[in-house]
Every structure is written in C-alpha cells, then in structure tokens.
Amino acid sequence: MKYSQTTVRNAYEWVKKNGLIDYGGGQLQDFCAYLGIDDMTYRRWLKGKDDFRQAIEKAKEEFKVGLTHDLHETLSMVAKGYEKEVTETEYRPNPKHPDQPTITKVKRKKVIFEPHVGAAIFLITNLDPEHYQNRQNSNIALRTKPEEKDMTLEEINAELERLEKMEGK
C-alpha cells in the first residue's frame, strides 16, 4: 500500500470506528491488515508523517469520546432499569440442507431488567460528588502546640533551683 491522503482517511475512519490499542480498541495487526501494511510501516508513518500521526491521534480521541458516551448510556440504563424485547427462535434440522435449519417458532417477549443499586450509586457519586459521596469526609486538622523556645541558661538555673527547693520540703 502506498501512502496517500486516501490511506490517511481510511486509517482515520477505521480507528474512529474500532479504536486502536487504547481503551479496549482494535488490535494493531487488524488495523495493519485493513490498510495492507505491516507494523513497521505503521510505526514509520507514525513517526515520519505528521498528517498520519495527527489523524490517528484524533481518531483515537473520537473513539474514546464515543466509547465513554456509550458506557455512560449503558450504565445509566442498568442503574435505572429497563425493558428489552427479546426474540427467541426455535429451529429444527432440515434433512435436505443440514447447514440450513428450518425455523419452527419465533417468540417475542419483553424482559424487564430491574434497577441495579450498585450502578446507581457509582453513577450518582461520580456525576454529583459534591452532594453524594461513598465515604465521609475525613479531613482532620490537628492543632499543634506553638513552637516552644529553647530555655536560656538563666531559665534553666532558675528551674533547677525551683526543683531543688521542692525536693527539700
């Protein structure tokens, strides 16, 4: 594959859709296979072609933003609970075409997913940490004694005399 603006555009679109290594994205070998290059070419282009590097970085960031949005949406659904229509299909073997079974029954039903308290707590403590916290604030200010000054020789002698008088009593 020769380097061109079409290659950069294709690389950008693939990484934007699939990610690349970071954030659970696609693997480098799959990316390189899609572009028809090897990993050494990828690394060379990344180092030497500013437009390629910028396209990859931008696509990675857009993948991350999209993934974050999808995860927020999914976590929100789980936290609140939701209904989903599920299709169950029953098959029976097809003697004439063993690799093409025959559909015998299609059943659609609604499945209710109850709210998940753990997901709700996670969401609310991260979305509004000023009002909702998982733990009490434990910022403690310790009061310390003001710095004591070293005693002068006169003060030490006076204290010794005072203690000797107390012993003599």
C-alpha positions in Angstrom: 0.0 0.0 0.0 1.4 3.4 -1.0 1.0 6.3 1.3 -1.7 8.8 0.2 -4.4 11.0 1.6 -6.9 8.2 0.9 -4.8 5.9 3.1 -4.8 8.5 5.9 -8.6 9.0 5.6 -9.1 5.2 5.6 -6.9 4.8 8.7 -8.7 7.6 10.5 -12.2 6.1 9.8 -11.0 2.6 10.9 -9.5 3.9 14.2 -12.5 6.2 14.9 -14.8 3.2 14.5 -12.7 0.4 16.1 -10.2 2.2 18.3 -6.6 1.2 18.2 -4.9 -0.5 21.2 -6.0 2.1 23.8 -9.4 1.9 25.6 -10.1 -1.6 24.5 -9.8 -0.7 20.9 -8.8 -2.8 17.9 -5.5 -4.6 17.6 -2.6 -3.2 15.6 -2.4 -6.4 13.5 -6.1 -6.0 12.4 -5.5 -2.3 11.6 -2.4 -3.0 9.6 -4.2 -5.9 7.7 -7.1 -3.5 6.9 -4.6 -0.9 5.4 -2.5 -3.6 3.8 0.7 -2.6 5.6 3.0 -4.2 8.2 3.5 -2.9 11.7 7.0 -1.5 10.7 5.4 0.7 8.0 2.7 1.8 10.5 5.5 2.8 13.0 7.5 4.6 10.3 4.4 6.5 9.1 3.5 7.4 12.7 7.0 8.8 13.2 7.6 10.4 9.9 4.2 11.5 8.6 2.6 14.3 10.7 -0.7 14.1 9.0 -0.9 10.4 9.6 0.0 10.7 13.3 -2.5 13.5 13.8 -5.2 11.6 12.1 -4.6 8.5 14.3 -4.5 10.7 17.5 -7.7 12.5 16.5 -9.4 9.2 15.7 -8.3 7.6 19.0 -9.7 10.6 20.9 -13.0 10.4 19.0 -13.2 6.6 19.6 -12.7 7.3 23.3 -15.4 10.0 23.4 -17.8 7.7 21.7 -17.0 4.8 23.9 -17.4 7.0 27.0 -20.8 8.1 25.8 -21.9 4.5 25.1 -20.7 3.4 28.5 -22.5 6.2 30.3 -25.6 5.4 28.4 -25.4 1.7 29.2 -24.6 2.3 32.8 -27.4 4.7 33.2 -29.9 2.1 31.7 -28.6 -0.5 34.1 -28.8 1.9 37.1 -32.4 2.9 36.3 -33.6 -0.5 35.0 -35.1 -1.0 31.5 -37.2 -3.2 29.3 -35.9 -5.0 26.3 -37.8 -7.0 23.7 -36.1 -10.4 23.1 -36.7 -12.7 20.2 -36.4 -16.4 20.8 -36.2 -18.5 17.7 -36.6 -22.3 17.6 -35.1 -24.4 14.8 -35.4 -27.9 13.6 -33.0 -29.8 11.4 -33.5 -29.6 7.7 -32.8 -33.1 6.2 -32.3 -31.7 2.7 -29.9 -29.0 3.8 -28.2 -29.8 7.2 -26.5 -26.4 7.3 -29.8 -24.6 6.9 -32.2 -25.5 9.7 -35.9 -24.7 9.5 -37.4 -22.1 11.8 -40.3 -23.6 13.7 -41.3 -20.9 16.1 -40.4 -17.2 16.7 -41.4 -15.9 20.0 -41.0 -12.3 21.1 -41.2 -11.3 24.8 -40.4 -8.3 26.9 -37.7 -8.8 29.5 -37.6 -6.4 32.5 -34.2 -5.6 34.0 -34.6 -4.3 37.5 -32.6 -1.2 38.5 -29.1 -2.0 39.8 -28.3 -0.2 43.0 -24.5 -0.5 42.7 -24.6 1.0 39.3 -26.8 3.8 40.5 -24.5 4.6 43.5 -21.5 4.6 41.2 -23.2 7.0 38.7 -24.5 9.4 41.3 -21.3 9.6 43.3 -19.3 10.3 40.1 -21.8 12.7 38.5 -22.5 14.8 41.6 -19.7 14.3 44.1 -20.5 17.5 45.9 -23.8 16.1 47.2 -23.2 12.3 47.1 -20.1 10.6 48.4 -19.3 7.0 49.1 -17.5 7.9 52.3 -17.5 10.6 54.9 -15.0 13.4 54.5 -12.1 12.6 56.8 -10.1 15.8 56.5 -8.9 16.4 60.1 -7.0 19.5 61.2 -4.7 18.7 64.1 -3.9 21.5 66.4 -0.3 21.6 67.5 1.3 23.4 70.3 3.0 26.6 69.3 6.7 26.2 68.9 8.5 26.1 72.2 11.6 28.2 72.6 14.8 26.8 73.9 15.4 27.8 77.5 18.2 30.2 78.3 20.9 29.3 80.8 19.3 31.7 83.3 15.9 30.0 82.9 17.5 26.5 83.3 19.3 27.6 86.5 16.1 29.1 87.9 14.1 25.9 87.1 16.8 23.8 88.8 16.6 26.0 91.9 12.9 25.7 92.0 13.1 21.9 91.7 15.7 21.7 94.5 13.5 23.7 96.8 10.6 21.4 96.1 12.8 18.4 97.0 13.9 19.9 100.2 10.4 20.4 101.5 
